[in-house]
Amino acid sequence: MPQRSELEHKLGYEQKLAARYRFFVSIVMISPLRRDLSVRQLLKDTLRGCDELYVLDEGIALLMPHTSLEDALTAVDRYKHQCEERVDLRFSIASYPGDAASGDLLARAEDRLTAARRGRFGEIVCRG
């Protein structure tokens, strides 16, 4: 899958930069419960210019360079506000350096997205 390999490559690059220059990097995974929904279209006015959106089988992945966990949570709140409680999106977040000890950030975000899907409307999982 080209999108996944591109994301893995770019995420690895961003993590190396973050480690070297003591930056943050976060990945936000989004799962719409309706398959016919275009998350890209829905969130187009709320995404920052530096955020990169990837479409994966597991859901939508947003690579957010220079973004801490707290800043990623702020972004997710912005996305939820954009949906105005009309659309049920589930979210997960994995961040560097906070999740560095747990291994692969993308795998961590995907595991958390699975937990978010089992949660309530608008669930956000960023720990565990």
VEXMAR-382345 format. One line per field, with one value per atom (N, C-alpha, C): residue number from 1; atom name; residue in one letter; z negated, x negated, y. Coordinates in pm, whole numbers, plus 50000, padded with zeros to 5 digits. Layout:
# residues N
n: c(NUM / ...)
atom: c(CA / ...)
res: c(A / ...)
z: c(Z / ...)
x: c(X / ...)
y: c(Y / ...)
***
This chain:
# residues 128
n: c(1 / 1 / 1 / 2 / 2 / 2 / 3 / 3 / 3 / 4 / 4 / 4 / 5 / 5 / 5 / 6 / 6 / 6 / 7 / 7 / 7 / 8 / 8 / 8 / 9 / 9 / 9 / 10 / 10 / 10 / 11 / 11 / 11 / 12 / 12 / 12 / 13 / 13 / 13 / 14 / 14 / 14 / 15 / 15 / 15 / 16 / 16 / 16 / 17 / 17 / 17 / 18 / 18 / 18 / 19 / 19 / 19 / 20 / 20 / 20 / 21 / 21 / 21 / 22 / 22 / 22 / 23 / 23 / 23 / 24 / 24 / 24 / 25 / 25 / 25 / 26 / 26 / 26 / 27 / 27 / 27 / 28 / 28 / 28 / 29 / 29 / 29 / 30 / 30 / 30 / 31 / 31 / 31 / 32 / 32 / 32 / 33 / 33 / 33 / 34 / 34 / 34 / 35 / 35 / 35 / 36 / 36 / 36 / 37 / 37 / 37 / 38 / 38 / 38 / 39 / 39 / 39 / 40 / 40 / 40 / 41 / 41 / 41 / 42 / 42 / 42 / 43 / 43 / 43 / 44 / 44 / 44 / 45 / 45 / 45 / 46 / 46 / 46 / 47 / 47 / 47 / 48 / 48 / 48 / 49 / 49 / 49 / 50 / 50 / 50 / 51 / 51 / 51 / 52 / 52 / 52 / 53 / 53 / 53 / 54 / 54 / 54 / 55 / 55 / 55 / 56 / 56 / 56 / 57 / 57 / 57 / 58 / 58 / 58 / 59 / 59 / 59 / 60 / 60 / 60 / 61 / 61 / 61 / 62 / 62 / 62 / 63 / 63 / 63 / 64 / 64 / 64 / 65 / 65 / 65 / 66 / 66 / 66 / 67 / 67 / 67 / 68 / 68 / 68 / 69 / 69 / 69 / 70 / 70 / 70 / 71 / 71 / 71 / 72 / 72 / 72 / 73 / 73 / 73 / 74 / 74 / 74 / 75 / 75 / 75 / 76 / 76 / 76 / 77 / 77 / 77 / 78 / 78 / 78 / 79 / 79 / 79 / 80 / 80 / 80 / 81 / 81 / 81 / 82 / 82 / 82 / 83 / 83 / 83 / 84 / 84 / 84 / 85 / 85 / 85 / 86 / 86 / 86 / 87 / 87 / 87 / 88 / 88 / 88 / 89 / 89 / 89 / 90 / 90 / 90 / 91 / 91 / 91 / 92 / 92 / 92 / 93 / 93 / 93 / 94 / 94 / 94 / 95 / 95 / 95 / 96 / 96 / 96 / 97 / 97 / 97 / 98 / 98 / 98 / 99 / 99 / 99 / 100 / 100 / 100 / 101 / 101 / 101 / 102 / 102 / 102 / 103 / 103 / 103 / 104 / 104 / 104 / 105 / 105 / 105 / 106 / 106 / 106 / 107 / 107 / 107 / 108 / 108 / 108 / 109 / 109 / 109 / 110 / 110 / 110 / 111 / 111 / 111 / 112 / 112 / 112 / 113 / 113 / 113 / 114 / 114 / 114 / 115 / 115 / 115 / 116 / 116 / 116 / 117 / 117 / 117 / 118 / 118 / 118 / 119 / 119 / 119 / 120 / 120 / 120 / 121 / 121 / 121 / 122 / 122 / 122 / 123 / 123 / 123 / 124 / 124 / 124 / 125 / 125 / 125 / 126 / 126 / 126 / 127 / 127 / 127 / 128 / 128 / 128)
atom: c(N / CA / C / N / CA / C / N / CA / C / N / CA / C / N / CA / C / N / CA / C / N / CA / C / N / CA / C / N / CA / C / N / CA / C / N / CA / C / N / CA / C / N / CA / C / N / CA / C / N / CA / C / N / CA / C / N / CA / C / N / CA / C / N / CA / C / N / CA / C / N / CA / C / N / CA / C / N / CA / C / N / CA / C / N / CA / C / N / CA / C / N / CA / C / N / CA / C / N / CA / C / N / CA / C / N / CA / C / N / CA / C / N / CA / C / N / CA / C / N / CA / C / N / CA / C / N / CA / C / N / CA / C / N / CA / C / N / CA / C / N / CA / C / N / CA / C / N / CA / C / N / CA / C / N / CA / C / N / CA / C / N / CA / C / N / CA / C / N / CA / C / N / CA / C / N / CA / C / N / CA / C / N / CA / C / N / CA / C / N / CA / C / N / CA / C / N / CA / C / N / CA / C / N / CA / C / N / CA / C / N / CA / C / N / CA / C / N / CA / C / N / CA / C / N / CA / C / N / CA / C / N / CA / C / N / CA / C / N / CA / C / N / CA / C / N / CA / C / N / CA / C / N / CA / C / N / CA / C / N / CA / C / N / CA / C / N / CA / C / N / CA / C / N / CA / C / N / CA / C / N / CA / C / N / CA / C / N / CA / C / N / CA / C / N / CA / C / N / CA / C / N / CA / C / N / CA / C / N / CA / C / N / CA / C / N / CA / C / N / CA / C / N / CA / C / N / CA / C / N / CA / C / N / CA / C / N / CA / C / N / CA / C / N / CA / C / N / CA / C / N / CA / C / N / CA / C / N / CA / C / N / CA / C / N / CA / C / N / CA / C / N / CA / C / N / CA / C / N / CA / C / N / CA / C / N / CA / C / N / CA / C / N / CA / C / N / CA / C / N / CA / C / N / CA / C / N / CA / C / N / CA / C / N / CA / C / N / CA / C / N / CA / C / N / CA / C / N / CA / C / N / CA / C / N / CA / C / N / CA / C / N / CA / C / N / CA / C)
res: c(M / M / M / P / P / P / Q / Q / Q / R / R / R / S / S / S / E / E / E / L / L / L / E / E / E / H / H / H / K / K / K / L / L / L / G / G / G / Y / Y / Y / E / E / E / Q / Q / Q / K / K / K / L / L / L / A / A / A / A / A / A / R / R / R / Y / Y / Y / R / R / R / F / F / F / F / F / F / V / V / V / S / S / S / I / I / I / V / V / V / M / M / M / I / I / I / S / S / S / P / P / P / L / L / L / R / R / R / R / R / R / D / D / D / L / L / L / S / S / S / V / V / V / R / R / R / Q / Q / Q / L / L / L / L / L / L / K / K / K / D / D / D / T / T / T / L / L / L / R / R / R / G / G / G / C / C / C / D / D / D / E / E / E / L / L / L / Y / Y / Y / V / V / V / L / L / L / D / D / D / E / E / E / G / G / G / I / I / I / A / A / A / L / L / L / L / L / L / M / M / M / P / P / P / H / H / H / T / T / T / S / S / S / L / L / L / E / E / E / D / D / D / A / A / A / L / L / L / T / T / T / A / A / A / V / V / V / D / D / D / R / R / R / Y / Y / Y / K / K / K / H / H / H / Q / Q / Q / C / C / C / E / E / E / E / E / E / R / R / R / V / V / V / D / D / D / L / L / L / R / R / R / F / F / F / S / S / S / I / I / I / A / A / A / S / S / S / Y / Y / Y / P / P / P / G / G / G / D / D / D / A / A / A / A / A / A / S / S / S / G / G / G / D / D / D / L / L / L / L / L / L / A / A / A / R / R / R / A / A / A / E / E / E / D / D / D / R / R / R / L / L / L / T / T / T / A / A / A / A / A / A / R / R / R / R / R / R / G / G / G / R / R / R / F / F / F / G / G / G / E / E / E / I / I / I / V / V / V / C / C / C / R / R / R / G / G / G)
z: c(50000 / 50000 / 50000 / 50105 / 50116 / 50003 / 49963 / 49858 / 49727 / 49692 / 49568 / 49573 / 49682 / 49691 / 49692 / 49755 / 49753 / 49610 / 49539 / 49401 / 49313 / 49325 / 49243 / 49268 / 49395 / 49430 / 49371 / 49391 / 49343 / 49191 / 49126 / 48981 / 48925 / 48986 / 48944 / 48955 / 49066 / 49088 / 48981 / 48957 / 48859 / 48717 / 48685 / 48552 / 48535 / 48640 / 48633 / 48610 / 48683 / 48661 / 48520 / 48473 / 48338 / 48233 / 48251 / 48155 / 48159 / 48277 / 48291 / 48236 / 48267 / 48230 / 48112 / 48046 / 47929 / 47959 / 48070 / 48110 / 48069 / 48103 / 48087 / 48225 / 48233 / 48352 / 48303 / 48362 / 48323 / 48447 / 48424 / 48528 / 48470 / 48542 / 48502 / 48601 / 48550 / 48634 / 48614 / 48725 / 48723 / 48790 / 48724 / 48782 / 48785 / 48906 / 48914 / 48906 / 48833 / 48826 / 48951 / 49029 / 49160 / 49268 / 49348 / 49451 / 49569 / 49590 / 49703 / 49675 / 49557 / 49515 / 49560 / 49619 / 49657 / 49544 / 49466 / 49356 / 49409 / 49519 / 49580 / 49611 / 49669 / 49704 / 49577 / 49481 / 49357 / 49280 / 49277 / 49195 / 49272 / 49401 / 49485 / 49432 / 49368 / 49318 / 49181 / 49117 / 48983 / 48981 / 49091 / 49093 / 49113 / 49046 / 49064 / 49192 / 49247 / 49370 / 49357 / 49235 / 49216 / 49187 / 49161 / 49134 / 49265 / 49260 / 49378 / 49352 / 49443 / 49429 / 49517 / 49458 / 49527 / 49508 / 49613 / 49606 / 49595 / 49484 / 49458 / 49443 / 49449 / 49427 / 49287 / 49190 / 49051 / 49024 / 49110 / 49091 / 49153 / 49117 / 49165 / 49066 / 49117 / 49031 / 49063 / 48960 / 48974 / 48909 / 48988 / 48936 / 48901 / 48775 / 48725 / 48671 / 48755 / 48709 / 48607 / 48518 / 48417 / 48332 / 48303 / 48230 / 48111 / 47992 / 47869 / 47853 / 47755 / 47725 / 47693 / 47613 / 47576 / 47698 / 47789 / 47911 / 48003 / 48007 / 48087 / 48030 / 47897 / 47834 / 47868 / 47872 / 47912 / 48055 / 48143 / 48282 / 48291 / 48216 / 48217 / 48168 / 48066 / 48020 / 48132 / 48210 / 48324 / 48428 / 48454 / 48551 / 48502 / 48372 / 48316 / 48324 / 48297 / 48307 / 48451 / 48547 / 48688 / 48723 / 48662 / 48688 / 48612 / 48511 / 48431 / 48382 / 48339 / 48284 / 48384 / 48513 / 48616 / 48666 / 48662 / 48720 / 48611 / 48601 / 48500 / 48555 / 48515 / 48548 / 48420 / 48433 / 48320 / 48346 / 48240 / 48254 / 48167 / 48214 / 48130 / 48158 / 48059 / 48072 / 48016 / 48088 / 48038 / 48066 / 47968 / 47980 / 47944 / 48005 / 47971 / 47898 / 47787 / 47730 / 47630 / 47592 / 47488 / 47511 / 47635 / 47666 / 47724 / 47719 / 47781 / 47719 / 47589 / 47520 / 47560 / 47611 / 47645 / 47788 / 47857 / 47991 / 48102 / 48206 / 48328 / 48302 / 48335 / 48311 / 48391 / 48514 / 48598 / 48541 / 48499 / 48439 / 48311 / 48232 / 48107 / 48139 / 48240 / 48279 / 48330 / 48406 / 48458 / 48346 / 48248 / 48133 / 48055 / 48038 / 47965 / 48044 / 48177 / 48258 / 48244 / 48235 / 48211 / 48079 / 47976 / 47847 / 47860 / 47936 / 47954 / 48024 / 48118 / 48190 / 48097 / 47988 / 47891 / 47791 / 47796 / 47700 / 47739 / 47682 / 47704 / 47818 / 47850 / 47955 / 47934 / 48038 / 48033 / 47946 / 47914 / 47824 / 47872 / 47775 / 47802 / 47708 / 47765 / 47685 / 47712 / 47606 / 47623 / 47521 / 47444 / 47345 / 47340 / 47290 / 47272 / 47386)
x: c(49916 / 50000 / 49910 / 49917 / 49827 / 49843 / 49967 / 49988 / 49920 / 49931 / 49872 / 49720 / 49660 / 49514 / 49464 / 49538 / 49502 / 49508 / 49615 / 49631 / 49519 / 49490 / 49384 / 49250 / 49220 / 49096 / 49091 / 49197 / 49201 / 49202 / 49272 / 49276 / 49136 / 49067 / 48930 / 48839 / 48852 / 48774 / 48806 / 48934 / 48975 / 48931 / 48934 / 48888 / 48739 / 48662 / 48517 / 48491 / 48563 / 48548 / 48588 / 48699 / 48747 / 48645 / 48584 / 48484 / 48360 / 48319 / 48197 / 48214 / 48327 / 48348 / 48442 / 48477 / 48564 / 48700 / 48757 / 48891 / 48990 / 49113 / 49220 / 49268 / 49330 / 49405 / 49520 / 49635 / 49753 / 49818 / 49885 / 49968 / 50108 / 50204 / 50345 / 50414 / 50479 / 50557 / 50704 / 50777 / 50919 / 50997 / 51103 / 51189 / 51333 / 51383 / 51525 / 51606 / 51715 / 51796 / 51878 / 51898 / 51964 / 51857 / 51860 / 51759 / 51772 / 51889 / 51911 / 51867 / 51811 / 51774 / 51632 / 51612 / 51479 / 51423 / 51333 / 51272 / 51189 / 51121 / 51041 / 51128 / 51244 / 51335 / 51392 / 51427 / 51486 / 51390 / 51263 / 51166 / 51077 / 51104 / 51013 / 50987 / 51082 / 51064 / 50996 / 50974 / 50915 / 50774 / 50728 / 50594 / 50491 / 50378 / 50268 / 50193 / 50124 / 50048 / 49938 / 49884 / 49774 / 49823 / 49952 / 50006 / 50022 / 49988 / 50001 / 50102 / 50198 / 50306 / 50278 / 50293 / 50273 / 50397 / 50440 / 50555 / 50502 / 50534 / 50490 / 50613 / 50593 / 50704 / 50763 / 50679 / 50722 / 50796 / 50780 / 50842 / 50756 / 50783 / 50708 / 50596 / 50476 / 50363 / 50318 / 50302 / 50249 / 50112 / 50011 / 49877 / 49862 / 49828 / 49824 / 49684 / 49596 / 49462 / 49467 / 49369 / 49357 / 49484 / 49547 / 49674 / 49667 / 49682 / 49683 / 49818 / 49827 / 49954 / 50061 / 50026 / 50124 / 50172 / 50081 / 50119 / 50203 / 50172 / 50253 / 50394 / 50406 / 50539 / 50617 / 50550 / 50613 / 50664 / 50583 / 50625 / 50746 / 50748 / 50862 / 50988 / 50974 / 51089 / 51140 / 51048 / 51086 / 51161 / 51116 / 51183 / 51323 / 51334 / 51465 / 51560 / 51508 / 51591 / 51639 / 51553 / 51588 / 51706 / 51710 / 51818 / 51945 / 51934 / 52049 / 52137 / 52074 / 52146 / 52241 / 52226 / 52310 / 52251 / 52121 / 52051 / 51969 / 51982 / 51909 / 51772 / 51671 / 51533 / 51467 / 51386 / 51309 / 51162 / 51087 / 50951 / 50853 / 50730 / 50620 / 50500 / 50413 / 50294 / 50174 / 50064 / 49934 / 49834 / 49748 / 49656 / 49514 / 49422 / 49280 / 49242 / 49175 / 49104 / 49184 / 49303 / 49379 / 49401 / 49427 / 49454 / 49333 / 49217 / 49097 / 49059 / 49077 / 49041 / 49129 / 49250 / 49343 / 49325 / 49223 / 49193 / 49251 / 49297 / 49346 / 49468 / 49454 / 49565 / 49689 / 49671 / 49786 / 49861 / 49788 / 49852 / 49926 / 49865 / 49928 / 50058 / 50053 / 50173 / 50282 / 50245 / 50344 / 50407 / 50327 / 50381 / 50480 / 50444 / 50532 / 50660 / 50649 / 50768 / 50866 / 50814 / 50899 / 50975 / 50907 / 50973 / 51076 / 51044 / 51137 / 51265 / 51252 / 51370 / 51467 / 51414 / 51500 / 51561 / 51518 / 51563 / 51692 / 51712 / 51835 / 51817 / 51922 / 51923 / 51807 / 51725 / 51615 / 51497 / 51485 / 51381 / 51241 / 51157 / 51015 / 50932 / 50842 / 50753 / 50609 / 50543 / 50406 / 50311 / 50357 / 50273 / 50315 / 50221 / 50256 / 50214)
y: c(49883 / 50000 / 50125 / 50206 / 50321 / 50423 / 50454 / 50553 / 50510 / 50382 / 50333 / 50343 / 50301 / 50306 / 50450 / 50540 / 50682 / 50736 / 50702 / 50747 / 50692 / 50564 / 50504 / 50572 / 50600 / 50667 / 50808 / 50885 / 51023 / 51028 / 50937 / 50932 / 50903 / 50808 / 50778 / 50899 / 50969 / 51091 / 51197 / 51221 / 51321 / 51283 / 51153 / 51109 / 51134 / 51110 / 51136 / 51284 / 51370 / 51514 / 51553 / 51496 / 51528 / 51485 / 51370 / 51323 / 51412 / 51448 / 51528 / 51670 / 51732 / 51872 / 51893 / 51780 / 51784 / 51847 / 51803 / 51844 / 51737 / 51762 / 51664 / 51622 / 51509 / 51468 / 51380 / 51400 / 51320 / 51262 / 51152 / 51093 / 51077 / 51132 / 51122 / 51029 / 50927 / 50836 / 50870 / 50868 / 50902 / 50790 / 50748 / 50645 / 50696 / 50722 / 50755 / 50626 / 50627 / 50506 / 50485 / 50592 / 50581 / 50573 / 50469 / 50447 / 50544 / 50602 / 50691 / 50835 / 50858 / 50992 / 51026 / 51143 / 51190 / 51276 / 51218 / 51290 / 51406 / 51384 / 51490 / 51612 / 51590 / 51699 / 51764 / 51683 / 51732 / 51823 / 51787 / 51859 / 51956 / 51974 / 52052 / 52193 / 52255 / 52390 / 52396 / 52281 / 52280 / 52224 / 52165 / 52108 / 52218 / 52205 / 52300 / 52265 / 52362 / 52341 / 52237 / 52220 / 52124 / 51983 / 51965 / 51831 / 51754 / 51626 / 51542 / 51432 / 51417 / 51321 / 51200 / 51081 / 50954 / 50868 / 50802 / 50713 / 50570 / 50505 / 50367 / 50279 / 50149 / 50056 / 50074 / 50105 / 50117 / 50247 / 50346 / 50476 / 50585 / 50707 / 50822 / 50849 / 50874 / 50908 / 51050 / 51129 / 51264 / 51269 / 51298 / 51316 / 51464 / 51491 / 51628 / 51659 / 51714 / 51749 / 51863 / 51868 / 51974 / 51987 / 51873 / 51874 / 51780 / 51837 / 51758 / 51688 / 51601 / 51534 / 51638 / 51737 / 51840 / 51918 / 51950 / 52021 / 51933 / 51804 / 51711 / 51701 / 51699 / 51698 / 51825 / 51938 / 52064 / 52054 / 51995 / 51977 / 51886 / 51777 / 51686 / 51758 / 51840 / 51919 / 52010 / 52067 / 52151 / 52068 / 51946 / 51859 / 51824 / 51792 / 51757 / 51876 / 51994 / 52115 / 52136 / 52108 / 52122 / 52030 / 51915 / 51818 / 51852 / 51938 / 51983 / 51869 / 51762 / 51648 / 51581 / 51612 / 51550 / 51419 / 51410 / 51296 / 51228 / 51097 / 51021 / 50981 / 51055 / 51020 / 50971 / 50867 / 50815 / 50847 / 50879 / 50928 / 50851 / 50844 / 50797 / 50886 / 50896 / 50979 / 50903 / 50908 / 50861 / 50973 / 51000 / 51112 / 51073 / 51144 / 51132 / 51260 / 51253 / 51138 / 51055 / 51098 / 51030 / 50882 / 50843 / 50703 / 50631 / 50695 / 50637 / 50503 / 50490 / 50366 / 50249 / 50279 / 50171 / 50122 / 50171 / 50121 / 50205 / 50139 / 50200 / 50290 / 50419 / 50513 / 50477 / 50437 / 50404 / 50283 / 50182 / 50064 / 50102 / 50191 / 50236 / 50311 / 50398 / 50475 / 50381 / 50279 / 50183 / 50103 / 50060 / 49987 / 50074 / 50199 / 50290 / 50320 / 50323 / 50346 / 50229 / 50109 / 49993 / 50010 / 50057 / 50083 / 50195 / 50299 / 50412 / 50368 / 50275 / 50226 / 50155 / 50098 / 50030 / 50127 / 50252 / 50353 / 50420 / 50536 / 50612 / 50712 / 50784 / 50885 / 50983 / 51000 / 51096 / 51054 / 50928 / 50877 / 50917 / 50954 / 50985 / 50897 / 50818 / 50734 / 50780 / 50825 / 50875 / 50815 / 50723 / 50654 / 50507 / 50429 / 50288 / 50199)
***
